[in-house]
């Protein structure tokens, strides 16, 4: 793979933290508009270089940044436009509901201890009162008068902790036409309740929603498990993957008559991972629930499993501790040895991985994966057919903070592949530049990068969206 150099061309500045960047054709319009969702609840459109407000739901969003020093992973994290949006005006939102702040499942920090079995088998009890917040997935419609309103709620999901709610969490599959919801494992650290591997838990899954079906329920109950849903909603859902820690959406790339799916799993302490797959075996939620009722196991052969929490991408999940004799070194102890063994042969190996600590001169130390997008454009020839990804901030570097762009490719045999850093020439000056989101246009010929000047969502109007150009 060649060294790729790009330029960052500013599109809009001084906005709040951008969580989703994509494009669509507004009804009656012949020009593709760039749509930007911010974490605090705004959706902007950019058309012919001019910015306008598409929707403002800030009053519907939970108060952000209050309990965590300004840092937050809740808010408006998903936006998707129906494939027929131009004609039907339907679009979909995933956000954290105002007025649903709970006391959290537990407040102390968590780290598994292989020498203490109790830390390896915690259960989420008293869920109705011990939770952090409620996320909702809603269907909205843009009316002919230019006003939007909510049509129905598809899901109300109770979340145990503040973090790992996903980002860019709603996308339509060009393969099935269904809405795809990508959910994180519920948060804290190390998935303390192992929600990601429990097939009945909504957390830590990739879920397809058939929005063409009518559930006949306008505002469904708040749930955490699939078997708590009304049957009419269960019929709308299929599960296509589990073992997700935190996920930056899903990207589809057409290859002949098939689609390659890309999904990034944010790491814990060691590694960030990008996965790819073509074939998959979805499991209808009604089938999962029925198997549970009769006490049988659901056949999961061919089902996609990213391996978390036993595996952190390409490595067994490990607790990192300083060496007692030499504090400059550390040791890595496998956190969940039995789970690592159980999922070893079942998990999908990542397409590529990059590490939090990597001394190789042509690599970088990462912090957190924030975006994964396929690129099919000709403007940057060396990226044609590749998958591009972003990391929040280069680790072990001197301030000011800078994020990282990189890319890899799918090999003919779908085996693991290396990655290369993409060089950028933009001068951010003395300002921090966290790379918080990555987007593309409808035919994946343009790439957009969301940058924020702070880690704190409550420090407002520090965001810029760039187009990545040659």
C-alpha positions in Angstrom: 0.0 0.0 0.0 1.3 3.5 -0.9 1.8 6.5 1.3 -1.3 8.7 0.9 -1.3 12.4 1.4 -4.5 14.4 1.7 -5.8 17.9 2.4 -8.5 18.8 4.8 -10.9 21.4 3.3 -13.1 23.1 5.9 -16.9 22.9 5.1 -18.3 24.4 8.3 -16.8 25.5 11.6 -17.9 26.5 15.1 -20.5 23.8 15.5 -21.1 21.4 18.4 -19.5 18.0 18.4 -20.4 16.2 15.2 -21.5 12.6 15.7 -22.9 11.8 12.2 -21.9 13.1 8.8 -23.7 11.8 5.7 -25.6 13.0 2.6 -29.0 12.8 1.1 -31.3 14.4 -1.4 -33.9 16.5 0.3 -37.4 16.0 -1.2 -37.8 18.1 -4.4 -34.1 18.9 -4.5 -31.6 17.9 -7.2 -28.5 18.7 -5.2 -27.1 16.2 -2.6 -27.0 17.9 0.8 -24.4 17.2 3.5 -26.2 16.4 6.8 -24.5 16.8 10.1 -25.9 15.7 13.4 -24.4 17.0 16.7 -24.2 15.2 20.0 -26.3 17.9 21.7 -29.2 17.4 19.3 -28.9 19.6 16.2 -29.1 18.4 12.6 -27.7 20.8 9.9 -27.8 20.6 6.2 -25.2 22.1 3.9 -26.2 22.9 0.3 -24.2 24.9 -2.2 -21.9 26.0 0.7 -24.8 27.4 2.8 -25.7 25.9 6.1 -29.3 25.6 7.4 -31.0 23.8 10.3 -32.9 20.6 9.4 -34.0 19.8 12.9 -33.3 20.8 16.5 -34.2 18.3 19.2 -31.9 19.7 22.0 -34.9 19.8 24.3 -35.4 16.1 23.8 -31.8 15.2 24.7 -30.6 14.3 28.2 -28.5 16.9 29.8 -24.9 16.1 28.8 -21.6 16.5 30.5 -22.9 17.2 33.9 -21.7 14.1 35.8 -18.5 13.4 34.1 -16.5 16.6 34.0 -17.9 17.6 30.6 -17.1 14.3 28.8 -20.1 12.3 27.7 -21.0 9.5 25.2 -24.7 10.0 25.3 -26.8 12.4 23.1 -27.8 12.2 19.5 -25.7 9.4 18.2 -27.6 8.0 15.2 -29.2 9.5 12.1 -30.3 7.6 9.0 -32.5 8.5 6.0 -34.9 6.0 4.5 -33.8 4.7 1.0 -37.0 6.4 -0.3 -36.5 9.6 1.8 -36.8 11.8 -1.3 -40.3 10.5 -1.8 -41.6 9.5 1.7 -39.7 12.0 3.9 -38.9 9.3 6.5 -35.7 9.5 8.7 -34.6 7.8 11.9 -32.9 9.1 15.1 -31.1 7.3 18.0 -30.6 9.5 21.1 -30.6 9.6 24.9 -33.9 10.8 26.2 -34.3 13.9 28.3 -35.6 13.2 31.8 -34.4 9.6 32.0 -31.2 10.1 34.1 -30.8 7.3 36.5 -28.5 6.5 39.4 -26.3 4.2 37.2 -25.9 0.4 37.6 -22.9 1.0 39.9 -20.8 4.0 40.4 -17.3 2.6 41.2 -14.8 1.8 38.5 -14.6 -1.8 37.4 -11.7 -4.0 36.5 -11.9 -7.8 36.5 -9.6 -9.7 38.8 -8.7 -13.2 37.6 -8.0 -14.1 41.2 -11.5 -13.0 42.3 -14.2 -15.1 40.6 -16.9 -12.7 41.8 -15.6 -10.0 39.5 -15.9 -12.4 36.5 -19.6 -13.2 37.0 -21.4 -10.0 37.9 -25.1 -9.7 37.1 -27.1 -6.6 36.3 -29.8 -6.7 39.0 -32.6 -4.3 39.8 -32.5 -3.0 36.2 -35.6 -1.0 36.6 -34.0 1.3 39.2 -30.2 0.8 38.7 -29.5 2.2 35.2 -27.9 5.3 33.8 -30.4 6.5 31.1 -32.8 5.4 28.3 -31.9 5.5 24.6 -34.7 5.7 22.0 -34.9 4.9 18.3 -37.6 6.9 16.5 -39.1 7.3 13.1 -39.6 10.9 12.0 -41.2 12.4 8.8 -40.3 15.6 7.0 -43.6 17.0 5.9 -44.3 19.0 2.7 -44.3 22.2 4.7 -40.7 21.6 5.7 -41.6 20.8 9.3 -40.6 17.4 10.9 -42.3 15.4 13.6 -42.0 12.0 15.3 -44.2 9.3 13.7 -43.4 6.4 16.1 -40.9 5.0 18.5 -39.3 1.8 17.4 -37.3 1.0 20.6 -36.8 2.3 24.1 -33.6 0.8 25.6 -32.5 1.1 29.2 -28.7 1.5 29.4 -26.6 0.6 32.6 -23.8 3.1 32.2 -23.1 6.5 30.5 -20.7 5.2 27.8 -20.7 2.8 24.9 -24.0 3.8 23.3 -22.5 3.6 19.8 -21.9 6.5 17.4 -23.2 6.8 13.8 -25.4 4.0 15.1 -28.1 4.0 12.4 -27.5 3.1 8.8 -29.6 1.4 6.1 -28.4 -1.8 4.5 -28.3 -1.6 0.7 -28.4 -5.4 0.8 -31.6 -5.9 2.8 -33.2 -2.5 2.8 -33.5 -2.7 6.6 -32.4 -0.2 9.2 -29.3 -1.3 11.0 -28.8 -0.4 14.7 -25.3 -0.8 16.1 -25.3 -0.9 19.9 -22.4 -0.8 22.4 -22.1 -3.2 25.3 -23.7 -0.9 27.9 -20.6 0.7 29.1 -18.4 1.0 32.2 -15.2 -1.0 31.3 -14.6 -4.7 30.5 -18.3 -5.3 30.0 -18.9 -6.2 33.7 -22.2 -8.0 33.1 -21.0 -9.7 29.8 -24.1 -8.3 28.0 -22.3 -8.4 24.6 -22.1 -12.3 24.5 -25.6 -12.9 25.9 -27.7 -13.4 22.8 -30.9 -12.2 24.6 -29.4 -8.9 25.6 -29.9 -5.9 23.2 -26.6 -4.4 24.3 -23.5 -5.3 22.3 -25.4 -6.3 19.1 -25.9 -5.4 15.5 -29.6 -5.4 14.9 -31.6 -5.1 11.7 -35.0 -3.4 11.9 -37.7 -4.0 9.3 -39.2 -0.5 9.3 -41.6 -1.5 6.6 -43.5 -3.5 9.2 -46.1 -2.0 11.5 -45.7 -2.8 15.2 -49.1 -1.1 16.0 -47.3 0.2 19.1 -46.5 3.9 19.1 -44.4 4.0 22.3 -43.0 0.6 23.2 -42.0 -0.3 26.8 -38.5 0.4 28.1 -36.5 -2.9 27.9 -33.0 -4.3 28.1 -33.6 -7.8 26.6 -35.3 -9.0 23.4 -37.8 -11.2 25.3 -39.2 -8.1 27.1 -40.4 -6.7 23.8 -44.0 -7.0 22.5 -44.2 -9.8 19.9 -45.2 -7.3 17.2 -41.8 -5.5 17.7 -39.9 -8.8 18.0 -41.1 -9.6 14.5 -39.4 -6.5 13.1 -35.9 -7.4 14.5 -33.1 -9.8 13.5 -29.7 -10.0 15.1 -26.7 -10.2 12.8 -23.8 -9.9 15.2 -22.8 -10.0 18.9 -19.6 -9.5 20.9 -19.6 -5.8 20.3 -17.8 -3.5 22.8 -18.5 -0.1 21.3 -19.1 0.5 17.6 -18.8 3.3 15.0 -21.6 2.1 12.8 -21.5 -0.2 9.8 -20.3 0.6 6.2 -21.2 -1.3 3.1 -19.0 -1.7 0.0 -20.4 -3.3 -3.2 -18.1 -5.9 -4.7 -19.6 -7.4 -7.9 -23.0 -8.9 -6.7 -22.1 -8.9 -3.0 -21.6 -6.4 -0.2 -18.6 -6.3 2.1 -19.6 -5.1 5.5 -17.2 -3.1 7.7 -17.6 -2.5 11.4 -15.1 -1.1 13.9 -14.9 -2.3 17.5 -13.5 0.3 20.0 -10.8 -1.3 22.2 -10.3 -1.4 26.0 -6.7 -1.0 26.8 -4.7 -2.6 24.0 -6.1 -2.5 20.5 -8.6 -1.0 18.1 -10.1 -3.3 15.5 -11.8 -3.1 12.1 -13.8 -6.2 11.0 -15.1 -7.2 7.6 -17.5 -9.9 6.5 -19.6 -10.8 3.5 -21.7 -13.8 4.4 -23.7 -13.8 7.7 -26.5 -15.7 9.2 -29.1 -13.4 10.8 -31.2 -14.8 13.7 -34.8 -13.5 14.0 -35.6 -12.3 17.4 -38.8 -14.3 17.5 -36.6 -17.4 17.0 -34.4 -16.4 19.9 -37.3 -15.8 22.2 -39.0 -19.1 21.2 -35.9 -21.1 21.8 -35.6 -19.4 25.3 -39.2 -20.3 26.2 -38.7 -24.0 25.4 -35.2 -24.1 26.9 -33.3 -24.9 23.8 -30.1 -23.4 22.4 -30.3 -21.3 19.2 -28.1 -22.5 16.4 -25.4 -19.8 16.1 -23.2 -21.5 13.4 -22.4 -18.9 10.8 -23.5 -16.1 13.2 -21.0 -13.1 13.4 -19.3 -12.8 16.8 -16.6 -10.1 17.3 -15.4 -12.0 20.4 -15.7 -9.3 23.1 -15.5 -9.6 26.1 -13.1 -12.6 25.9 -11.2 -11.0 23.0 -10.2 -7.4 22.4 -9.9 -7.6 18.6 -6.8 -9.7 17.8 -5.7 -10.1 21.5 -7.2 -11.8 24.6 -8.8 -9.2 26.8 -6.2 -8.3 29.4 -5.8 -6.2 32.5 -2.7 -4.1 32.4 -0.7 -3.5 35.6 2.6 -1.8 36.3 5.4 -4.2 37.1 6.2 -4.2 40.8 9.9 -4.0 40.3 10.0 -1.6 37.3 7.2 0.9 37.1 8.2 1.8 33.6 7.1 -1.6 32.4 3.8 -3.3 32.6 2.4 -6.8 32.6 -0.8 -8.0 30.9 -2.9 -10.6 32.6 -5.8 -12.3 30.7 -9.0 -11.0 32.2 -11.5 -13.8 31.3 -9.5 -16.9 30.5 -12.4 -19.3 30.2 -14.3 -16.9 27.9 -11.3 -16.4 25.8 -11.1 -20.1 25.2 -14.8 -20.5 24.6 -14.9 -17.8 21.9 -11.5 -18.5 20.4 -12.8 -20.6 17.5 -16.2 -18.8 17.2 -15.1 -15.3 16.8 -14.5 -13.4 13.6 -10.8 -12.3 13.3 -10.4 -8.6 12.6 -9.4 -7.4 9.1 -6.9 -5.1 10.7 -5.9 -3.9 14.1 -3.9 -1.0 15.5 -2.5 -0.8 19.0 -2.5 1.7 21.8 1.3 1.3 22.2 3.2 0.7 19.0 6.8 1.8 18.6 7.1 1.0 14.9 8.0 4.2 13.0 5.4 3.8 10.3 2.5 3.1 12.8 1.0 5.1 15.7 -0.4 4.6 19.2 -4.2 4.8 19.1 -6.7 6.0 21.7 -10.2 5.1 20.4 -11.6 4.3 16.9 -14.1 6.9 15.9 -15.1 6.1 12.3 -14.9 3.5 9.5 -16.0 4.1 5.9 -15.5 2.5 2.6 -14.2 4.7 -0.2 -14.9 4.2 -3.9 -13.9 7.6 -5.3 -11.4 8.4 -8.0 -10.2 11.7 -6.6 -7.8 10.0 -4.3 -6.7 7.1 -6.5 -4.5 5.4 -3.8 -7.6 5.0 -1.6 -9.9 3.6 -4.3 -11.6 0.4 -2.9 -10.1 0.8 0.5 -11.6 1.3 3.9 -10.7 4.5 5.8 -10.7 4.9 9.5 -10.1 7.5 12.1 -8.7 7.5 15.7 -9.6 10.1 18.2 -6.1 11.1 19.2 -2.6 9.9 18.7 -1.3 8.5 21.9 2.1 9.3 23.6 2.5 12.5 21.6 3.2 16.0 22.7 0.3 18.5 22.9 -1.6 19.9 21.1 -3.7 16.7 20.5 -4.1 15.4 16.9 -6.3 12.7 15.6 -5.2 10.1 13.0 -6.5 9.0 9.6 -5.5 5.6 8.2 -6.6 3.0 5.7 -6.5 -0.7 4.8 -7.9 -3.0 2.2 -9.7 -6.3 2.0 -7.5 -9.0 0.6 -8.7 -11.6 -1.9 -8.7 -14.3 0.7 -10.3 -12.0 3.4 -7.3 -12.5 5.7 -5.9 -10.0 8.1 -4.2 -7.1 6.5 -1.8 -4.3 7.6 -2.8 -0.6 7.6 -1.1 2.6 6.6 -1.4 6.1 8.1 -2.8 8.8 5.8 -0.7 12.0 6.0 -2.6 15.3 6.3 -1.2 18.8 5.8 -3.8 20.9 7.7 -2.4 23.3 10.3 -4.6 23.4 13.4 -2.2 25.7 15.1 -2.2 25.5 18.9 -5.7 24.1 19.0 -6.4 20.5 19.9 -7.9 18.4 17.0 -9.8 15.3 18.2 -11.0 13.3 15.2 -14.5 12.5 16.4 -16.4 11.2 13.3 -16.0 10.1 9.7 -18.7 10.2 7.0 -19.2 9.7 3.3 -21.7 10.7 0.6 -24.3 8.3 -0.9 -22.0 6.7 -3.5 -18.9 6.7 -1.2 -16.9 9.0 -3.6 -16.3 11.7 -0.9 -15.1 11.5 2.6 -15.9 13.9 5.5 -14.0 14.3 8.8 -15.5 15.7 12.0 -13.0 17.4 14.3 -13.5 18.8 17.8 -11.3 21.1 19.8 -12.1 19.4 23.1 -13.0 16.1 24.7 -15.9 17.7 26.5 -19.2 18.0 24.8 -20.2 20.8 27.2 -17.5 23.0 25.7 -19.6 24.2 22.9 -19.0 25.3 19.3 -15.6 23.9 18.9 -16.3 21.6 16.0 -15.3 21.7 12.3 -16.3 19.4 9.5 -13.8 18.9 6.6 -13.9 17.3 3.3 -10.9 15.0 2.7 -9.5 16.0 -0.7 -6.3 15.3 -2.6 
